Amino acid sequence: MNAADPVRDLPVSAPHERGDAARNRALLLDAARRLVAERGADAITMDDVAAAAGVGKGTVFRRFGSRAGLMMVLLDEDERIMQQAFMFGPPPLGPDAPPLDRLLAFGRDRLRFVHTHHELLSAAGREPASRYGAAAAVQRTHVRMLLNSAHSTGDLDGQTDALLALLEADYVEYQLIERGQTLQTLGDTWESVARKLCGR
């Protein structure tokens, strides 16, 4: 482990599953992805997913716990790809770049991710257990570590929360649709705030 990068210790992927459990999980996720692509995340229910997968509704709830839990699992693969990029990938997002450069790259990359996955993130974020789950913990730890490494002073927890609020899915979509912002201008705002926090 790199002592300056505690986010590397956080889990990125789920533990290994039995073959039949993995097949059932894949069946349910394939059905859910098809429905999301056809109707949008807001228009599907657990009943819809169960029917499309040919299983009972109870199976879906046992597997994912809730609708928000299902949305988080649908996001999991892309979240893991993003985590791999900022934890182990090339600069400026990855560890071989200066911390402020990494922080700026993370904000812009995450804005694109949030816009692409808005419906799923919004649906998953309706329950605290999903909104503040493992993926959010990895992002929070990463941003806090970068602020600290870039010599930001003061309350790092509060600064981390303030920065991450700029990446919240419904906020981003509101800014894009209702306020006439673009991903470029939202990224510029992220950069401006991050630079001020780091005294640059």
N, C-alpha and C positions, 0 to 999 in steps of 0.2 A: 504493500500500500504506500502511496505517496502521502507523506504526513501533511502536506499542504492541501490535500484534496480529499477531505473526509467523505465526500459524496460517493467515492469509489466503493465504500463498504456497504452501501445500501443495495438491497436486492433489485435486480433488473428484470428477472424473469421468474415465472412460477415454477414450483417444484415439479418433478417428473410425475406423470400420471400413469395409471394402469391403462393397458391397451383399449379395453372396452369403454372406460371413462373418457379417454382421449377421443375416441371415435364419436361418442355421444356429444361431447363438447363441440367437436368440429361440425357435426350435423346441425346443432342448434345455432352455432355462430354463422354458418353458411346461410341458413334460413333467415336469420336476423339481418345479415348484410344485404341479402336480396331485397328484403322488405324495406330497409332503409333507403336503398338505391331507388326503389320504385315509388315509395310514398313519402320519404323523409322521416327522420327519427321521431318527430312529434306525433306522427300519425299512426305509429304502431304500438300495439299492446302486447303483454305477455301471452294473452290468448292467441293473438295473431301468430306469434313466433312458434308457440306450441303446435298450432294447426299446420303451419307451413313445414315444420320439422317432423310431423306425424307422431308427436308424443303428447302426454298429458301435461296440462298446465302446471301441475305440482312438480313435475320433473324440471321444468324451467326455473321455478322458484327455488327448488332444492339446489340447483346448480349455480344460480347467480344471486339468490337472495332477494332481489328486487329488480324493478325495471332499471333503476339507476345503476345497480350493480352490473346488469347486462350491458348497458351503454359503456361502462368503464372497461369491461372485457373487450368490447368491440374496438375500443381505442388502444388497447394494450399493445398490440403489435407495432403500431406507428409510434406510440410513446417510447417503446423500447429502442426503436431505430433512432429516435431523436436523442435519447439518453446516451446511446453508444456514441453518437456524433459529438456531443459536448463533453463526454467523459474521456473518450479515447481517440476521437477523430483528428483530422488535420486542422491546422489553424485557419482562420482566426477563432473558430468555435472550440477547437480542441485544446489540449493542455500545453502545446508548444508556443502559444501566443501569450503576450502580456495579459494580466488579469483584466484590465479595463477593456482591451480589445475583445477579449472573450465575452465580457459582460455585454458590450454593445452588440456583438454578433448574436449572442443568445437572445436578446430582446427582439431583434429583427426576425430571426429564425422562428421564434415562438409565435410572433404575430402572424406569420404565414401559416403556421400549423393551426393556430386557433381559428383563423378565418376558414381554412379548408375543412376543419372538423367542428365548426360551430354548433351544429344541431346536436351532435353526440355529446360534446362537452357541456352544452346547456342542459340537456336532459340528465346527464350523469351528475351534474352539479346541484341538482335539486335536493339531494340528500347529503348531510354533512359527512357521513362515512365515506361517500364517494368523492365529494368535493375536496376533502382533506386527506385523501388516501395516499398510497405509496408513491404514485407518480408526482403528486403535489409535494410530498415530503422531499423527494429527490430534487425537484426544481428549487424548492425553498433552501435546502442545504447548499445547493450549487451557487445560487445567487448570493447568499450570505457569505460563503467562502470567498467568492470573487470580490465582493465589497471589502471584506477584511484584507485580502491580499493586495487590493488596490489602495489600501491605506485610508479608507473612509473612516471617519471618526464619529463618535456619538453612539446612538442606539441602533446597532446593526439589525436587531430584530424588527424594529419599527421601519427602518429604511427598506429592508427586504420586503416587508408586507406592502409598503407604499409602491415599490417598483412592480411587484407582482400584480397589484390591483390594475395596473395599466395593461395587463395581458389577460384579464378576465374575459371569458368568451362573450357574454352578453354586452359588456361594456364596449368591447372591440366592434362588435357587429352594429351596435347603436351608433358609434362614431362613424362607421363606414356608411351606413344607410341614411341616418337622420342628420348627421352633422357635416356630411360632405368630405370627410377625411379620406385619406388613402392609406394603404399599408406603408407607403414611403413617409407620409407626414406623421403617422403614428410612431413609426420607427425613429423619426427625428425627435419626437417628444421624449421617447424612451432614452435616446442618446443624451439629450439635453439634461434630463433629470439625473441620469447615471453620472454624467461628467460633473455636475454640481455636487453630488454626494461624495464624489472622489476628489474634489478640489481641483478639477482640471477645466 
